Each structure stands twice: as C-alpha cells, then as structure tokens.
Amino acid sequence: MNPNTPPLPMAWTNSNETTHIHPRTHHLWHLSFYWGRNTLFLFPNWPGNSRGMYGLGLIFVFVLAILVEFFSNLKLVKPGSNRAAAVFFQAGVQAVRAGFAYMVMLAVMSYNGGVFLAAILGHAVGYVVFGSPIFKKDMDR
C-alpha cells in the first residue's frame, strides 16, 4: 500500500461524515441510509446517474425479493418420488433461493432507502402471493 494513500474508511469509525469516497475508484460509500438516486448496487457502475436505470434497478430488486419468497414456498416434489432425486432437486432449489436472497441483501447493503423499500415490498408481495393462505386452494376455513 502506498504510504501517501489515506487508509480506507471503516463503517465503525466515530467520524461524523456519512459519505466516503474511495481514493482509487472515486465511488461513493454511504455509511447510513440515504434517499438519493446516485448509487451503486450489485454491479459496477450500475445503475449510474440515470433516473430510468435507477427505476429499473429498484424493479430488479423488487422482483428478486418476490422470487426469494416464491422459491421459499415452492413444493414440487411429489410423495412417492425417488428420495435421492428429490433431495438433490430440493437442494438445487434451495441454492437458487439462497443466491437470490444474497443478491437482495447485497443490494440493500448499498444503504439506499429506495432499494431497501423495494426489497421489503418485494418480500411482502411475494409472501402474500406465495406464502399466505389467501391464494391457496386447500385453505382451511
């Protein structure tokens, strides 16, 4: 490390500043929630400064959160099927669900308020559609 380069900021510092700029890449690091659209999440330089790309990013996180709830409540293995095949299939579904859940978590770690709300609303909509008894045919009354 170059001795003239300042150390990277840590999230647990006692600084009053909430925004830090990485010295080599000039990316903003927010250490608390903020509500601007100038953010980065999941991929480098995405969504950038465009309102349209920010909106697309929010929709992407929203749909990812819905997919997490879909895969959490997915029951495709039929009784009497090959036990080993069923276990491996369910393990694959669990891996996909975990991957989507981690992507939602990483997007929320951008500390953008809009991304946080998109993730929460996506999980709520996904639960209502796929997890709650409202849309289930075998609902007990």
Steps between C-alpha positions, in 0.01 A plus 500: 500500500625846414586695820352817347161336451263557792363185663162377384211614720342246730128480574565507874702820513379783722513750216205735454524455123253258340645499148849388406667491161731212424833661403572280197157444346316820603188303598275630774473294816203587715516384858137577581172492306456772241224571250684618188499317168875534451600157628671176405366156575567144385709592194774760435369829360140383527251663509709816455345848496200429276153512653384227264782266595439570870132413451599184313735411785220540755273280289782244475542486879120485546471202262800326661332528841176356357701211351658431839151456649393289200790259545448496877148363453561278196392139552560300182599161642209257491452233767637165385769648274860382507634618835857574386383689192253699711773599748736616225221688324399676821867580566520665158185704568645601838826608334313721251290649782809572710676660202207734436472579872869593515462723194212684671710532815797639306275751324362617836858540623529795260315686782263657251153556647325427172679167461411411860132578443497307170643193676254520791201552270618216274521262795156611622336457157674165454375381837142607427500331160700184577512449877175620650184289490311767302575349157529134602228264378520264800441776754315386814204716594 
